[in-house]
Amino acid sequence: MTLDDSRNFRVDVLRGISICLVLLLHYQLSYALSDSPLRYLLSKEAIRALTINGNYGVTMFFVISGYLITSTTIKRYGNLGQVDIPRFYIFRMARILPCLLVALAAIVVLGLLGQPEFINVAKPGWPAVNMPLAVLSVLTFWHNVLMQHAWYFNYAMNIYWSLSVEEVFYLVFPLLCFGLKRQWAIAAVWTLAIIIGPIYRSFHTDDEIYFMYAYAACFDAIAFGCFAALFADKLRLKGIAWRLTQIAAACLVVTVYLRGIDGNEIFGFSLIAAGTAVLLLGARNENVPAWLKKNRMLGVIRWLGRHSYELYLFHIVVLGLMRSFVPKGAMPYAWKLPALTLFLILSAIVAGLIARFYSEPVNAWLRNAFLRPSPQATSLSQRG
């Protein structure tokens, strides 16, 4: 397994951990690992704590997105106010759209073929949603809003609510930076998002589609990531105090994750976001020891992090097809761990093949076709 050395080690590790948490959550909701041979090693409560809180993994993804978008923008243009809005949108479109179109096409086709996990189903007391509207909502960044009005209507497609949150962030971010110009003004908006997040969640603790999926419930995590990128070069990140701070942040994330979402709807997401942001502070200038880079387990996690977007989009297709053969809750006890292994391997294979032969080449082609080196980027590269 070869990883590009130019990639950020810590970011890929955190993304790899995040996508693993999401995959475990979706498998747990389908086949209950808390009632599997894992019981020989861990209690039912411990297994559930490890697997059922995967939405915190999505929160970590939001923080990472805020960090990467902010740090990349500063690197490309020198400061946030100089962002080139058309170029920004083309970069995002080239990365997001090709894979998303294929994933949506797969869901639509499988739904037309009658596969139950890919069909829109109206819940009792909730309005029906047709497939064209569902697809449109994903492509136009309001699938989470549609879910608030129609509940969970399509098993495979509904996980794309988080993409709608990120897409709105991508839409607003360059406009905010270009319009406000001043770093302090931009930071003030991020601060407002951090304040609004728990306040909004406090009014919706009894409805997960609101306290987990709404824009206002998620933008605080993205703002934490933006702040991490902003301060990464301004803080003295050395010595025992810094190492202890990193350990404390990791302990915070693990503790909040294991305590769970239930009962912690208001501040749990904020604490996960804050801890992840602190872990990201050292990502930019980190000197990773050679032995860590060569560690095989971390190599697997880094690979998963590198392909986290493809895994996010297509693991649910793999799991949905598995549920067509073995319905939710019907997996025999002895099969649950082998089936989990199969799910993870198949998801990784699909993600790896799509990345290598489709998304990465198409991403590169679209950027080459629509972009030329910007004056700011050319100037920065010459000074470097």
Residue pairs with C-beta under 8 A, 6 or more apart in sequence:
1 299
1 300
1 303
3 12
3 299
3 302
3 303
3 306
4 306
7 302
7 306
8 283
8 284
8 286
9 283
9 286
9 288
9 292
9 293
9 302
10 279
10 280
10 282
10 283
10 286
10 288
11 64
11 67
11 68
11 280
11 283
11 305
12 301
12 302
12 305
12 306
13 298
13 301
13 302
13 305
14 60
14 64
14 276
14 279
14 280
14 305
15 61
15 64
15 304
15 305
15 306
15 308
16 300
16 301
16 302
16 303
16 304
16 305
16 306
16 308
17 57
17 60
17 301
17 305
18 57
18 58
18 60
18 61
18 64
18 305
18 308
19 57
19 61
19 304
19 305
19 308
19 311
19 312
20 57
20 301
20 304
21 53
21 54
21 56
21 57
21 60
21 257
22 54
22 57
22 58
22 312
22 315
23 54
23 311
23 315
23 343
23 344
23 347
24 33
24 50
24 51
24 54
25 51
25 52
25 53
25 54
25 55
25 57
26 54
26 159
26 315
26 316
26 319
27 33
27 51
27 319
27 340
27 343
28 34
28 48
28 51
28 52
28 54
29 52
29 328
30 319
30 322
30 323
30 328
30 329
30 331
31 326
31 328
31 329
31 331
31 336
31 339
31 340
32 329
32 331
32 336
33 47
33 51
33 336
33 337
33 340
34 44
34 45
34 47
34 48
34 51
34 52
35 44
35 333
35 336
36 47
36 333
36 336
36 337
37 333
37 334
37 336
37 337
38 47
38 337
39 47
42 50
49 257
49 258
49 259
49 260
50 258
52 260
53 257
53 258
53 260
53 261
55 212
55 261
56 256
56 257
56 261
56 268
56 269
56 272
58 162
59 218
59 221
59 269
59 272
59 273
59 276
60 221
60 253
60 272
60 273
60 276
61 162
61 166
61 308
62 162
62 165
62 166
62 218
62 221
62 222
62 225
62 273
63 221
63 222
63 224
63 225
63 228
63 273
63 276
63 277
63 280
64 225
64 276
64 280
65 166
65 169
65 222
65 225
66 169
66 221
66 222
66 223
66 224
66 225
66 226
66 227
66 228
66 229
67 225
67 226
67 228
67 229
67 277
67 280
67 283
68 225
68 229
69 169
69 170
69 173
69 225
69 226
69 229
70 80
70 225
70 226
70 229
70 230
71 229
71 232
71 284
73 80
73 83
73 88
73 173
73 174
73 177
74 80
74 229
74 230
75 380
76 83
76 84
76 374
76 376
76 377
76 380
77 83
77 84
77 374
77 376
77 377
77 380
78 376
78 380
79 183
80 177
80 183
80 186
81 177
81 178
81 180
81 181
81 182
81 183
81 186
82 376
83 174
83 177
83 178
84 374
84 376
85 174
85 175
85 178
87 371
87 374
88 170
88 173
88 174
89 170
89 174
90 366
90 367
90 370
90 371
91 367
91 371
92 170
93 366
94 362
94 363
94 366
94 367
94 370
95 309
95 359
95 363
96 163
96 167
96 170
96 309
98 358
98 359
98 362
98 363
98 366
99 309
99 310
99 313
99 354
99 358
99 359
100 138
100 139
100 160
100 163
100 313
102 354
102 358
103 313
103 314
103 317
104 135
104 138
104 139
104 157
106 314
106 317
107 118
107 154
107 156
107 157
107 317
108 118
108 131
108 135
110 117
110 118
110 156
110 317
110 320
110 321
111 118
111 119
111 120
111 131
111 154
115 320
115 321
115 324
116 323
116 324
117 155
117 156
117 320
117 321
117 323
117 324
118 154
118 155
118 156
118 157
118 320
119 154
120 128
120 129
120 130
120 131
120 134
120 153
120 154
121 153
121 154
122 128
122 129
122 150
122 153
123 150
123 151
123 152
123 153
126 149
126 150
126 151
126 153
127 149
127 150
128 150
128 153
129 146
129 150
129 153
129 154
133 146
134 143
134 146
134 153
134 154
134 157
135 157
137 143
137 145
137 146
137 164
138 157
138 160
138 163
138 164
141 164
141 167
141 168
141 171
142 164
143 157
143 158
143 160
143 161
143 163
143 164
144 161
144 162
144 164
144 165
144 209
144 213
144 214
144 215
145 164
147 153
147 158
147 161
147 209
147 213
148 209
148 210
148 213
148 214
151 209
152 158
155 316
155 320
155 323
156 316
156 317
156 320
159 312
159 316
160 313
161 213
162 213
162 218
163 312
165 213
165 215
165 218
165 219
165 222
166 222
168 215
169 219
169 222
176 186
176 189
177 186
180 186
180 189
183 230
187 227
187 230
190 223
190 226
190 227
191 223
193 219
193 220
193 222
193 223
194 220
194 223
194 224
194 270
195 220
196 216
196 219
196 220
197 216
197 217
197 218
197 219
197 220
197 221
197 223
197 269
197 270
198 220
198 266
198 267
198 269
198 270
200 211
200 214
200 216
200 217
201 211
201 217
201 265
201 266
201 269
202 266
204 210
204 211
204 214
204 217
204 265
205 211
205 265
205 266
210 217
211 217
211 265
211 266
212 218
212 261
212 269
217 269
218 269
220 269
220 270
220 273
221 269
221 270
221 272
221 273
221 276
224 273
224 274
224 276
224 277
225 273
225 276
225 277
225 280
227 277
228 277
228 278
228 280
228 281
229 280
229 284
231 281
232 280
232 281
232 282
232 283
232 284
232 285
233 284
233 285
235 281
236 242
237 281
237 282
237 285
242 282
245 278
246 278
246 279
246 282
248 278
249 274
249 275
249 276
249 278
249 279
250 275
250 279
252 271
252 274
252 275
253 271
253 272
253 275
253 276
253 279
256 264
256 268
256 271
256 272
256 275
257 272
259 268
260 268
261 268
292 298
303 348
304 311
304 348
307 348
307 351
307 352
307 355
309 359
310 350
310 351
310 352
310 354
310 355
310 359
311 347
311 348
311 351
314 347
314 350
314 351
314 354
315 343
315 347
315 350
315 351
317 350
318 343
318 346
318 347
318 350
319 343
319 347
322 339
322 342
322 343
326 335
326 339
331 339
